[in-house]
Structure formats: structure tokens, C-alpha cells
Amino acid sequence: MPRVSLNQPAPNFTLPDFSGKDFSLADLKGQKLVLLVFNRTFA
Amino acid sequence: MAQLRHDHTEFVSRDVAVVVVGPEDAQSFSDYWQKENLTFIGLPDPKASVLKLYGQEVNLFKLGRMPAQVLIDKEGIARFVHYGHSMSDIPSNEEILALVDEINQAK
């Protein structure tokens, strides 16, 4: 199974947020750090 | 999630965008965000496209996915990668914030 590796570029992705607005990881490059949280469920 | 909400301002003040990706649909995200008054970015990923891209562990026998966190710096480089081995295996925000401080200070 592929995994993101430490100190390597994080794979870019674009996905609509829950309001339908596209979020693209690349848009934040040079502007913000990103904490990507993979959540299993809202519990 | 409660922990994240609690410390969200700490992340914001350090120039960190918190992005939560989950298997629920947009409506479930929207409902939950409203109910919990969350302000970070929520990305419904019912097809698990990002989950697969980043290789979050899927264990069918345990009915789901383990939590995972990735901290990406402003250059797009992954600086912290954590794959949980159980549902409660989540690094503390303090640990991540300390690393963020380190990255920000190195600039």
C-alpha cells in the first residue's frame, strides 16, 4: 500500500469541501502549513 | 475532533490550515460541522480517493480505517506522518504544535 513518506512532497489532490467548494492542496503551497487529518468517523 | 477544535486557534495563529478528510458524505459533514461549530476545512471523501492516495490503513475486519495525520510545510513537503494503529492512537496537538514551531522558526 502506498504511503506518503517523511520529507518527501505530499501528493496533491483536489476535492470539493462539504459546501461544494474545491479544495486543492497545491493552493496552500507557499502560504500555509497543512495539518491533514484522516478521520475515521464523527464519534 | 474535540481536541482539534479546542486547539484550532493555536493552529491558526501558527499559519496552519487544519483539513479533515473522512469517509462520510457532504451532508454528514455539514451537519456535524454545524452541530459542533467547527471552523476548519472538512472534505468528504466517500470514495476514499485521498485516503488511498495517502495510504491510510484500511482494515476490513475492524470495520474501518485507522486515524492518520500528515503535517505538510509551506513548500509542500510532508514533515510529520503518523499512521494510527488503533482508534485512540492519535498524537497530541502539543506534539504537532511543537513541530510547527520548529518548522516556522527555521524559516
Backbone of each chain as nested JSON, in Angstrom:
{
  "chains": [
    {"id": "A", "residues": [
      {"number": 1, "name": "MET", "atoms": {"N": [0.849, -1.202, 0.0], "CA": [0.0, 0.0, 0.0], "C": [0.881, 1.247, 0.0]}},
      {"number": 2, "name": "PRO", "atoms": {"N": [0.643, 2.183, -0.917], "CA": [1.482, 3.381, -0.951], "C": [1.262, 4.232, 0.297]}},
      {"number": 3, "name": "ARG", "atoms": {"N": [2.299, 4.855, 0.725], "CA": [2.183, 5.747, 1.872], "C": [2.97, 6.996, 1.58]}},
      {"number": 4, "name": "VAL", "atoms": {"N": [2.519, 8.082, 2.11], "CA": [3.293, 9.309, 1.964], "C": [4.547, 9.168, 2.823]}},
      {"number": 5, "name": "SER", "atoms": {"N": [5.667, 9.642, 2.324], "CA": [6.915, 9.487, 3.052], "C": [7.363, 10.8, 3.66]}},
      {"number": 6, "name": "LEU", "atoms": {"N": [8.025, 10.656, 4.785], "CA": [8.527, 11.814, 5.506], "C": [9.572, 12.558, 4.669]}},
      {"number": 7, "name": "ASN", "atoms": {"N": [9.489, 13.883, 4.701], "CA": [10.428, 14.756, 3.99], "C": [10.378, 14.591, 2.471]}},
      {"number": 8, "name": "GLN", "atoms": {"N": [9.269, 14.076, 1.981], "CA": [9.018, 13.998, 0.553], "C": [7.795, 14.862, 0.244]}},
      {"number": 9, "name": "PRO", "atoms": {"N": [7.685, 15.343, -1.002], "CA": [6.496, 16.124, -1.339], "C": [5.212, 15.331, -1.08]}},
      {"number": 10, "name": "ALA", "atoms": {"N": [4.254, 15.981, -0.452], "CA": [2.96, 15.341, -0.213], "C": [2.168, 15.343, -1.519]}},
      {"number": 11, "name": "PRO", "atoms": {"N": [1.554, 14.24, -1.877], "CA": [0.797, 14.189, -3.131], "C": [-0.325, 15.226, -3.144]}},
      {"number": 12, "name": "ASN", "atoms": {"N": [-0.438, 15.94, -4.253], "CA": [-1.515, 16.921, -4.348], "C": [-2.842, 16.218, -4.629]}},
      {"number": 13, "name": "PHE", "atoms": {"N": [-3.908, 16.857, -4.194], "CA": [-5.244, 16.36, -4.525], "C": [-6.206, 17.544, -4.521]}},
      {"number": 14, "name": "THR", "atoms": {"N": [-7.277, 17.398, -5.247], "CA": [-8.35, 18.387, -5.239], "C": [-9.646, 17.654, -4.94]}},
      {"number": 15, "name": "LEU", "atoms": {"N": [-10.379, 18.197, -3.986], "CA": [-11.617, 17.564, -3.563], "C": [-12.578, 18.672, -3.134]}},
      {"number": 16, "name": "PRO", "atoms": {"N": [-13.853, 18.568, -3.499], "CA": [-14.779, 19.591, -3.016], "C": [-14.997, 19.471, -1.511]}},
      {"number": 17, "name": "ASP", "atoms": {"N": [-15.055, 20.602, -0.812], "CA": [-15.381, 20.54, 0.611], "C": [-16.887, 20.308, 0.747]}},
      {"number": 18, "name": "PHE", "atoms": {"N": [-17.366, 20.249, 1.99], "CA": [-18.765, 19.847, 2.148], "C": [-19.751, 20.895, 1.651]}},
      {"number": 19, "name": "SER", "atoms": {"N": [-19.25, 22.104, 1.369], "CA": [-20.149, 23.108, 0.803], "C": [-20.05, 23.13, -0.724]}},
      {"number": 20, "name": "GLY", "atoms": {"N": [-19.188, 22.262, -1.283], "CA": [-19.096, 22.143, -2.729], "C": [-17.958, 22.943, -3.347]}},
      {"number": 21, "name": "LYS", "atoms": {"N": [-17.222, 23.662, -2.495], "CA": [-16.11, 24.478, -2.983], "C": [-14.854, 23.615, -3.107]}},
      {"number": 22, "name": "ASP", "atoms": {"N": [-14.194, 23.71, -4.255], "CA": [-12.998, 22.886, -4.449], "C": [-11.871, 23.275, -3.501]}},
      {"number": 23, "name": "PHE", "atoms": {"N": [-11.313, 22.282, -2.87], "CA": [-10.114, 22.479, -2.069], "C": [-8.968, 21.78, -2.776]}},
      {"number": 24, "name": "SER", "atoms": {"N": [-7.877, 22.498, -2.98], "CA": [-6.712, 21.888, -3.588], "C": [-5.507, 22.12, -2.696]}},
      {"number": 25, "name": "LEU", "atoms": {"N": [-4.812, 21.054, -2.406], "CA": [-3.654, 21.161, -1.518], "C": [-2.626, 22.139, -2.094]}},
      {"number": 26, "name": "ALA", "atoms": {"N": [-2.465, 22.109, -3.41], "CA": [-1.456, 22.949, -4.069], "C": [-1.744, 24.444, -3.871]}},
      {"number": 27, "name": "ASP", "atoms": {"N": [-3.017, 24.805, -3.67], "CA": [-3.371, 26.216, -3.476], "C": [-2.748, 26.807, -2.216]}},
      {"number": 28, "name": "LEU", "atoms": {"N": [-2.435, 25.957, -1.253], "CA": [-1.9, 26.461, 0.018], "C": [-0.376, 26.512, 0.022]}},
      {"number": 29, "name": "LYS", "atoms": {"N": [0.203, 25.973, -1.021], "CA": [1.666, 25.945, -1.103], "C": [2.21, 27.372, -1.07]}},
      {"number": 30, "name": "GLY", "atoms": {"N": [3.215, 27.58, -0.253], "CA": [3.804, 28.898, -0.116], "C": [3.025, 29.811, 0.812]}},
      {"number": 31, "name": "GLN", "atoms": {"N": [1.875, 29.373, 1.258], "CA": [1.049, 30.228, 2.107], "C": [0.841, 29.688, 3.508]}},
      {"number": 32, "name": "LYS", "atoms": {"N": [0.489, 28.417, 3.578], "CA": [0.183, 27.85, 4.881], "C": [0.761, 26.451, 5.03]}},
      {"number": 33, "name": "LEU", "atoms": {"N": [0.982, 26.08, 6.287], "CA": [1.234, 24.676, 6.567], "C": [-0.136, 23.996, 6.576]}},
      {"number": 34, "name": "VAL", "atoms": {"N": [-0.147, 22.714, 6.371], "CA": [-1.417, 21.989, 6.357], "C": [-1.323, 20.799, 7.298]}},
      {"number": 35, "name": "LEU", "atoms": {"N": [-2.278, 20.711, 8.204], "CA": [-2.394, 19.501, 9.009], "C": [-3.548, 18.694, 8.429]}},
      {"number": 36, "name": "LEU", "atoms": {"N": [-3.194, 17.622, 7.777], "CA": [-4.176, 16.761, 7.139], "C": [-4.578, 15.688, 8.15]}},
      {"number": 37, "name": "VAL", "atoms": {"N": [-5.839, 15.647, 8.472], "CA": [-6.317, 14.693, 9.465], "C": [-7.262, 13.705, 8.788]}},
      {"number": 38, "name": "PHE", "atoms": {"N": [-6.872, 12.454, 8.8], "CA": [-7.764, 11.427, 8.268], "C": [-8.591, 10.893, 9.42]}},
      {"number": 39, "name": "ASN", "atoms": {"N": [-9.853, 11.156, 9.29], "CA": [-10.751, 10.837, 10.374], "C": [-11.538, 9.591, 10.003]}},
      {"number": 40, "name": "ARG", "atoms": {"N": [-11.74, 8.724, 10.964], "CA": [-12.494, 7.525, 10.632], "C": [-13.987, 7.793, 10.655]}},
      {"number": 41, "name": "THR", "atoms": {"N": [-14.418, 8.442, 11.672], "CA": [-15.84, 8.713, 11.796], "C": [-16.069, 9.834, 12.797]}},
      {"number": 42, "name": "PHE", "atoms": {"N": [-17.222, 10.458, 12.727], "CA": [-17.533, 11.531, 13.677], "C": [-18.08, 10.932, 14.957]}},
      {"number": 43, "name": "ALA", "atoms": {"N": [-17.23, 10.461, 15.779], "CA": [-17.741, 9.882, 17.021], "C": [-16.967, 10.428, 18.203]}}
    ]},
    {"id": "B", "residues": [
      {"number": 1, "name": "MET", "atoms": {"N": [-11.563, 14.917, 17.495], "CA": [-12.092, 16.114, 16.873], "C": [-12.295, 17.223, 17.904]}},
      {"number": 2, "name": "ALA", "atoms": {"N": [-12.738, 16.835, 19.076], "CA": [-12.958, 17.827, 20.122], "C": [-11.634, 18.495, 20.492]}},
      {"number": 3, "name": "GLN", "atoms": {"N": [-10.591, 17.673, 20.507], "CA": [-9.263, 18.17, 20.837], "C": [-8.796, 19.168, 19.764]}},
      {"number": 4, "name": "LEU", "atoms": {"N": [-9.071, 18.821, 18.526], "CA": [-8.692, 19.691, 17.415], "C": [-9.417, 21.022, 17.483]}},
      {"number": 5, "name": "ARG", "atoms": {"N": [-10.704, 20.948, 17.776], "CA": [-11.488, 22.176, 17.859], "C": [-10.945, 23.054, 18.988]}},
      {"number": 6, "name": "HIS", "atoms": {"N": [-10.649, 22.397, 20.09], "CA": [-10.145, 23.108, 21.255], "C": [-8.869, 23.892, 20.931]}},
      {"number": 7, "name": "ASP", "atoms": {"N": [-8.007, 23.281, 20.132], "CA": [-6.712, 23.901, 19.842], "C": [-6.656, 24.58, 18.478]}},
      {"number": 8, "name": "HIS", "atoms": {"N": [-7.794, 24.71, 17.833], "CA": [-7.76, 25.217, 16.458], "C": [-7.115, 26.601, 16.363]}},
      {"number": 9, "name": "THR", "atoms": {"N": [-7.408, 27.46, 17.323], "CA": [-6.82, 28.801, 17.275], "C": [-5.299, 28.741, 17.364]}},
      {"number": 10, "name": "GLU", "atoms": {"N": [-4.802, 27.738, 18.106], "CA": [-3.344, 27.567, 18.21], "C": [-2.749, 27.259, 16.833]}},
      {"number": 11, "name": "PHE", "atoms": {"N": [-3.471, 26.44, 16.093], "CA": [-3.001, 26.112, 14.746], "C": [-3.096, 27.327, 13.827]}},
      {"number": 12, "name": "VAL", "atoms": {"N": [-4.241, 28.01, 13.891], "CA": [-4.456, 29.177, 13.028], "C": [-3.38, 30.231, 13.277]}},
      {"number": 13, "name": "SER", "atoms": {"N": [-3.057, 30.463, 14.55], "CA": [-2.078, 31.5, 14.869], "C": [-0.684, 31.127, 14.369]}},
      {"number": 14, "name": "ARG", "atoms": {"N": [-0.489, 29.848, 14.063], "CA": [0.81, 29.392, 13.541], "C": [0.765, 29.18, 12.032]}},
      {"number": 15, "name": "ASP", "atoms": {"N": [-0.265, 29.709, 11.394], "CA": [-0.348, 29.588, 9.929], "C": [-0.604, 28.169, 9.447]}},
      {"number": 16, "name": "VAL", "atoms": {"N": [-1.336, 27.41, 10.256], "CA": [-1.625, 26.035, 9.865], "C": [-3.097, 25.906, 9.469]}},
      {"number": 17, "name": "ALA", "atoms": {"N": [-3.349, 25.391, 8.286], "CA": [-4.711, 25.076, 7.878], "C": [-5.01, 23.644, 8.293]}},
      {"number": 18, "name": "VAL", "atoms": {"N": [-6.036, 23.468, 9.108], "CA": [-6.426, 22.122, 9.526], "C": [-7.477, 21.597, 8.55]}},
      {"number": 19, "name": "VAL", "atoms": {"N": [-7.18, 20.453, 7.966], "CA": [-8.045, 19.872, 6.936], "C": [-8.429, 18.458, 7.357]}},
      {"number": 20, "name": "VAL", "atoms": {"N": [-9.708, 18.247, 7.56], "CA": [-10.176, 16.931, 7.993], "C": [-10.801, 16.195, 6.817]}},
      {"number": 21, "name": "VAL", "atoms": {"N": [-10.282, 15.008, 6.543], "CA": [-10.796, 14.18, 5.455], "C": [-11.477, 12.966, 6.072]}},
      {"number": 22, "name": "GLY", "atoms": {"N": [-12.67, 12.643, 5.604], "CA": [-13.36, 11.485, 6.174], "C": [-14.26, 10.809, 5.173]}},
      {"number": 23, "name": "PRO", "atoms": {"N": [-14.692, 9.611, 5.505], "CA": [-15.484, 8.809, 4.564], "C": [-16.959, 9.217, 4.467]}},
      {"number": 24, "name": "GLU", "atoms": {"N": [-17.409, 10.096, 5.348], "CA": [-18.817, 10.485, 5.324], "C": [-19.141, 11.35, 4.114]}},
      {"number": 25, "name": "ASP", "atoms": {"N": [-20.417, 11.5, 3.812], "CA": [-20.822, 12.343, 2.68], "C": [-20.928, 13.809, 3.124]}},
      {"number": 26, "name": "ALA", "atoms": {"N": [-21.148, 14.683, 2.131], "CA": [-21.15, 16.123, 2.396], "C": [-22.197, 16.515, 3.436]}},
      {"number": 27, "name": "GLN", "atoms": {"N": [-23.359, 15.875, 3.355], "CA": [-24.429, 16.222, 4.296], "C": [-24.023, 15.897, 5.73]}},
      {"number": 28, "name": "SER", "atoms": {"N": [-23.412, 14.742, 5.918], "CA": [-22.979, 14.363, 7.268], "C": [-21.926, 15.327, 7.792]}},
      {"number": 29, "name": "PHE", "atoms": {"N": [-21.022, 15.716, 6.909], "CA": [-20.005, 16.702, 7.292], "C": [-20.666, 17.998, 7.708]}},
      {"number": 30, "name": "SER", "atoms": {"N": [-21.555, 18.473, 6.847], "CA": [-22.226, 19.741, 7.093], "C": [-22.975, 19.711, 8.433]}},
      {"number": 31, "name": "ASP", "atoms": {"N": [-23.716, 18.636, 8.651], "CA": [-24.472, 18.502, 9.906], "C": [-23.538, 18.518, 11.109]}},
      {"number": 32, "name": "TYR", "atoms": {"N": [-22.461, 17.767, 11.004], "CA": [-21.535, 17.657, 12.124], "C": [-20.828, 18.979, 12.399]}},
      {"number": 33, "name": "TRP", "atoms": {"N": [-20.431, 19.658, 11.322], "CA": [-19.739, 20.947, 11.465], "C": [-20.634, 21.974, 12.154]}},
      {"number": 34, "name": "GLN", "atoms": {"N": [-21.912, 21.941, 11.752], "CA": [-22.858, 22.876, 12.371], "C": [-23.089, 22.549, 13.828]}},
      {"number": 35, "name": "LYS", "atoms": {"N": [-23.303, 21.282, 14.069], "CA": [-23.603, 20.831, 15.426], "C": [-22.449, 21.15, 16.369]}},
      {"number": 36, "name": "GLU", "atoms": {"N": [-21.234, 20.92, 15.891], "CA": [-20.069, 21.103, 16.753], "C": [-19.425, 22.477, 16.6]}},
      {"number": 37, "name": "ASN", "atoms": {"N": [-19.995, 23.263, 15.696], "CA": [-19.473, 24.62, 15.486], "C": [-17.994, 24.615, 15.092]}},
      {"number": 38, "name": "LEU", "atoms": {"N": [-17.66, 23.798, 14.118], "CA": [-16.27, 23.648, 13.698], "C": [-15.919, 24.68, 12.63]}},
      {"number": 39, "name": "THR", "atoms": {"N": [-14.679, 25.104, 12.63], "CA": [-14.265, 26.123, 11.666], "C": [-13.176, 25.647, 10.717]}},
      {"number": 40, "name": "PHE", "atoms": {"N": [-12.677, 24.432, 10.935], "CA": [-11.651, 24.005, 9.991], "C": [-12.275, 23.414, 8.729]}},
      {"number": 41, "name": "ILE", "atoms": {"N": [-11.405, 23.103, 7.769], "CA": [-11.877, 22.634, 6.466], "C": [-12.293, 21.169, 6.571]}},
      {"number": 42, "name": "GLY", "atoms": {"N": [-13.433, 20.834, 5.998], "CA": [-13.916, 19.458, 6.026], "C": [-14.102, 18.928, 4.617]}},
      {"number": 43, "name": "LEU", "atoms": {"N": [-13.439, 17.837, 4.322], "CA": [-13.504, 17.269, 2.977], "C": [-14.127, 15.878, 2.995]}},
      {"number": 44, "name": "PRO", "atoms": {"N": [-15.369, 15.793, 2.523], "CA": [-15.983, 14.468, 2.424], "C": [-15.289, 13.666, 1.336]}},
      {"number": 45, "name": "ASP", "atoms": {"N": [-14.937, 12.447, 1.646], "CA": [-14.227, 11.613, 0.676], "C": [-14.829, 10.209, 0.689]}},
      {"number": 46, "name": "PRO", "atoms": {"N": [-16.111, 10.117, 0.286], "CA": [-16.784, 8.806, 0.349], "C": [-16.12, 7.759, -0.535]}},
      {"number": 47, "name": "LYS", "atoms": {"N": [-15.45, 8.208, -1.591], "CA": [-14.78, 7.241, -2.469], "C": [-13.373, 6.921, -1.981]}},
      {"number": 48, "name": "ALA", "atoms": {"N": [-12.977, 7.555, -0.895], "CA": [-11.674, 7.293, -0.287], "C": [-10.515, 7.585, -1.234]}},
      {"number": 49, "name": "SER", "atoms": {"N": [-10.689, 8.547, -2.137], "CA": [-9.629, 8.824, -3.109], "C": [-8.37, 9.363, -2.44]}},
      {"number": 50, "name": "VAL", "atoms": {"N": [-8.55, 10.309, -1.513], "CA": [-7.38, 10.864, -0.828], "C": [-6.82, 9.841, 0.162]}},
      {"number": 51, "name": "LEU", "atoms": {"N": [-7.733, 9.13, 0.785], "CA": [-7.283, 8.097, 1.731], "C": [-6.374, 7.107, 1.025]}},
      {"number": 52, "name": "LYS", "atoms": {"N": [-6.776, 6.712, -0.185], "CA": [-5.965, 5.755, -0.935], "C": [-4.646, 6.381, -1.378]}},
      {"number": 53, "name": "LEU", "atoms": {"N": [-4.738, 7.644, -1.819], "CA": [-3.549, 8.356, -2.269], "C": [-2.495, 8.417, -1.166]}},
      {"number": 54, "name": "TYR", "atoms": {"N": [-2.964, 8.646, 0.048], "CA": [-2.038, 8.766, 1.16], "C": [-1.824, 7.45, 1.892]}},
      {"number": 55, "name": "GLY", "atoms": {"N": [-2.581, 6.439, 1.478], "CA": [-2.329, 5.116, 2.033], "C": [-2.768, 4.918, 3.46]}},
      {"number": 56, "name": "GLN", "atoms": {"N": [-3.893, 5.501, 3.803], "CA": [-4.384, 5.24, 5.153], "C": [-4.778, 3.776, 5.26]}},
      {"number": 57, "name": "GLU", "atoms": {"N": [-4.481, 3.173, 6.361], "CA": [-4.738, 1.755, 6.508], "C": [-6.228, 1.461, 6.579]}},
      {"number": 58, "name": "VAL", "atoms": {"N": [-6.614, 0.497, 5.798], "CA": [-8.0, 0.06, 5.839], "C": [-8.002, -1.378, 6.329]}},
      {"number": 59, "name": "ASN", "atoms": {"N": [-8.689, -1.589, 7.385], "CA": [-8.751, -2.93, 7.931], "C": [-10.209, -3.37, 7.96]}},
      {"number": 60, "name": "LEU", "atoms": {"N": [-10.554, -4.164, 6.961], "CA": [-11.952, -4.568, 6.82], "C": [-12.461, -5.296, 8.046]}},
      {"number": 61, "name": "PHE", "atoms": {"N": [-11.558, -6.015, 8.682], "CA": [-12.006, -6.806, 9.819], "C": [-12.295, -5.938, 11.031]}},
      {"number": 62, "name": "LYS", "atoms": {"N": [-11.733, -4.76, 11.003], "CA": [-12.006, -3.857, 12.128], "C": [-12.997, -2.786, 11.716]}},
      {"number": 63, "name": "LEU", "atoms": {"N": [-13.615, -3.011, 10.569], "CA": [-14.682, -2.124, 10.127], "C": [-14.241, -0.705, 9.913]}},
      {"number": 64, "name": "GLY", "atoms": {"N": [-13.109, -0.524, 9.323], "CA": [-12.836, 0.857, 9.044], "C": [-11.388, 1.209, 8.933]}},
      {"number": 65, "name": "ARG", "atoms": {"N": [-11.155, 2.443, 9.196], "CA": [-9.844, 2.991, 8.948], "C": [-9.276, 3.53, 10.241]}},
      {"number": 66, "name": "MET", "atoms": {"N": [-8.003, 3.452, 10.321], "CA": [-7.335, 3.994, 11.488], "C": [-7.06, 5.479, 11.268]}},
      {"number": 67, "name": "PRO", "atoms": {"N": [-6.991, 6.221, 12.347], "CA": [-6.713, 7.651, 12.182], "C": [-5.292, 7.879, 11.672]}},
      {"number": 68, "name": "ALA", "atoms": {"N": [-5.093, 8.945, 10.933], "CA": [-3.76, 9.287, 10.448], "C": [-3.643, 10.805, 10.368]}},
      {"number": 69, "name": "GLN", "atoms": {"N": [-2.438, 11.304, 10.587], "CA": [-2.186, 12.74, 10.484], "C": [-0.935, 12.977, 9.648]}},
      {"number": 70, "name": "VAL", "atoms": {"N": [-1.009, 13.985, 8.793], "CA": [0.152, 14.372, 7.995], "C": [0.312, 15.883, 8.121]}},
      {"number": 71, "name": "LEU", "atoms": {"N": [1.493, 16.322, 8.521], "CA": [1.772, 17.757, 8.565], "C": [2.628, 18.106, 7.35]}},
      {"number": 72, "name": "ILE", "atoms": {"N": [2.117, 19.065, 6.584], "CA": [2.788, 19.46, 5.343], "C": [3.255, 20.902, 5.492]}},
      {"number": 73, "name": "ASP", "atoms": {"N": [4.52, 21.163, 5.169], "CA": [5.021, 22.532, 5.333], "C": [4.652, 23.396, 4.121]}},
      {"number": 74, "name": "LYS", "atoms": {"N": [5.068, 24.661, 4.164], "CA": [4.645, 25.593, 3.112], "C": [5.249, 25.259, 1.753]}},
      {"number": 75, "name": "GLU", "atoms": {"N": [6.276, 24.434, 1.76], "CA": [6.86, 24.023, 0.48], "C": [6.196, 22.753, -0.058]}},
      {"number": 76, "name": "GLY", "atoms": {"N": [5.207, 22.259, 0.683], "CA": [4.502, 21.072, 0.215], "C": [5.178, 19.766, 0.605]}},
      {"number": 77, "name": "ILE", "atoms": {"N": [6.104, 19.852, 1.552], "CA": [6.836, 18.659, 1.985], "C": [6.199, 18.095, 3.256]}},
      {"number": 78, "name": "ALA", "atoms": {"N": [6.016, 16.793, 3.284], "CA": [5.467, 16.134, 4.471], "C": [6.517, 16.13, 5.579]}},
      {"number": 79, "name": "ARG", "atoms": {"N": [6.21, 16.769, 6.695], "CA": [7.199, 16.883, 7.776], "C": [6.886, 15.981, 8.956]}},
      {"number": 80, "name": "PHE", "atoms": {"N": [5.691, 15.478, 8.978], "CA": [5.275, 14.602, 10.071], "C": [4.213, 13.679, 9.509]}},
      {"number": 81, "name": "VAL", "atoms": {"N": [4.418, 12.393, 9.679], "CA": [3.446, 11.432, 9.184], "C": [3.163, 10.45, 10.305]}},
      {"number": 82, "name": "HIS", "atoms": {"N": [1.924, 10.312, 10.641], "CA": [1.563, 9.387, 11.709], "C": [0.381, 8.532, 11.273]}},
      {"number": 83, "name": "TYR", "atoms": {"N": [0.604, 7.232, 11.283], "CA": [-0.49, 6.312, 10.988], "C": [-0.857, 5.608, 12.282]}},
      {"number": 84, "name": "GLY", "atoms": {"N": [-2.087, 5.791, 12.675], "CA": [-2.522, 5.187, 13.936], "C": [-2.632, 3.682, 13.838]}},
      {"number": 85, "name": "HIS", "atoms": {"N": [-2.366, 3.026, 14.949], "CA": [-2.526, 1.573, 14.983], "C": [-3.8, 1.17, 15.696]}},
      {"number": 86, "name": "SER", "atoms": {"N": [-4.446, 2.145, 16.296], "CA": [-5.745, 1.886, 16.891], "C": [-6.533, 3.183, 16.833]}},
      {"number": 87, "name": "MET", "atoms": {"N": [-7.803, 3.105, 17.143], "CA": [-8.643, 4.29, 17.058], "C": [-8.175, 5.415, 17.969]}},
      {"number": 88, "name": "SER", "atoms": {"N": [-7.542, 5.037, 19.065], "CA": [-7.136, 6.067, 20.02], "C": [-5.682, 6.485, 19.819]}},
      {"number": 89, "name": "ASP", "atoms": {"N": [-5.051, 5.932, 18.806], "CA": [-3.642, 6.219, 18.546], "C": [-3.512, 7.511, 17.741]}},
      {"number": 90, "name": "ILE", "atoms": {"N": [-3.633, 8.623, 18.424], "CA": [-3.59, 9.928, 17.786], "C": [-2.554, 10.773, 18.531]}},
      {"number": 91, "name": "PRO", "atoms": {"N": [-1.61, 11.374, 17.81], "CA": [-0.608, 12.183, 18.517], "C": [-1.264, 13.412, 19.141]}},
      {"number": 92, "name": "SER", "atoms": {"N": [-0.692, 13.897, 20.216], "CA": [-1.278, 15.057, 20.876], "C": [-1.046, 16.305, 20.036]}},
      {"number": 93, "name": "ASN", "atoms": {"N": [-1.944, 17.254, 20.169], "CA": [-1.776, 18.521, 19.465], "C": [-0.493, 19.218, 19.891]}},
      {"number": 94, "name": "GLU", "atoms": {"N": [-0.126, 19.031, 21.166], "CA": [1.091, 19.681, 21.67], "C": [2.3, 19.217, 20.857]}},
      {"number": 95, "name": "GLU", "atoms": {"N": [2.313, 17.931, 20.583], "CA": [3.419, 17.35, 19.83], "C": [3.488, 17.979, 18.428]}},
      {"number": 96, "name": "ILE", "atoms": {"N": [2.338, 18.093, 17.791], "CA": [2.301, 18.651, 16.442], "C": [2.617, 20.149, 16.473]}},
      {"number": 97, "name": "LEU", "atoms": {"N": [2.063, 20.85, 17.458], "CA": [2.316, 22.297, 17.552], "C": [3.792, 22.591, 17.797]}},
      {"number": 98, "name": "ALA", "atoms": {"N": [4.432, 21.746, 18.579], "CA": [5.858, 21.932, 18.849], "C": [6.65, 21.801, 17.553]}},
      {"number": 99, "name": "LEU", "atoms": {"N": [6.25, 20.854, 16.738], "CA": [6.921, 20.649, 15.456], "C": [6.66, 21.839, 14.524]}},
      {"number": 100, "name": "VAL", "atoms": {"N": [5.437, 22.339, 14.543], "CA": [5.096, 23.511, 13.729], "C": [5.985, 24.692, 14.131]}},
      {"number": 101, "name": "ASP", "atoms": {"N": [6.15, 24.876, 15.432], "CA": [7.013, 25.965, 15.912], "C": [8.432, 25.806, 15.384]}},
      {"number": 102, "name": "GLU", "atoms": {"N": [8.899, 24.566, 15.425], "CA": [10.239, 24.268, 14.936], "C": [10.367, 24.627, 13.443]}},
      {"number": 103, "name": "ILE", "atoms": {"N": [9.38, 24.217, 12.674], "CA": [9.403, 24.485, 11.228], "C": [9.339, 25.985, 10.978]}},
      {"number": 104, "name": "ASN", "atoms": {"N": [8.447, 26.668, 11.684], "CA": [8.282, 28.116, 11.48], "C": [9.529, 28.895, 11.88]}},
      {"number": 105, "name": "GLN", "atoms": {"N": [10.19, 28.419, 12.939], "CA": [11.386, 29.128, 13.406], "C": [12.57, 28.929, 12.471]}},
      {"number": 106, "name": "ALA", "atoms": {"N": [12.544, 27.817, 11.758], "CA": [13.664, 27.513, 10.861], "C": [13.649, 28.395, 9.617]}},
      {"number": 107, "name": "LYS", "atoms": {"N": [12.524, 29.076, 9.425], "CA": [12.393, 29.884, 8.211], "C": [13.242, 31.149, 8.295]}}
    ]}
  ]
}
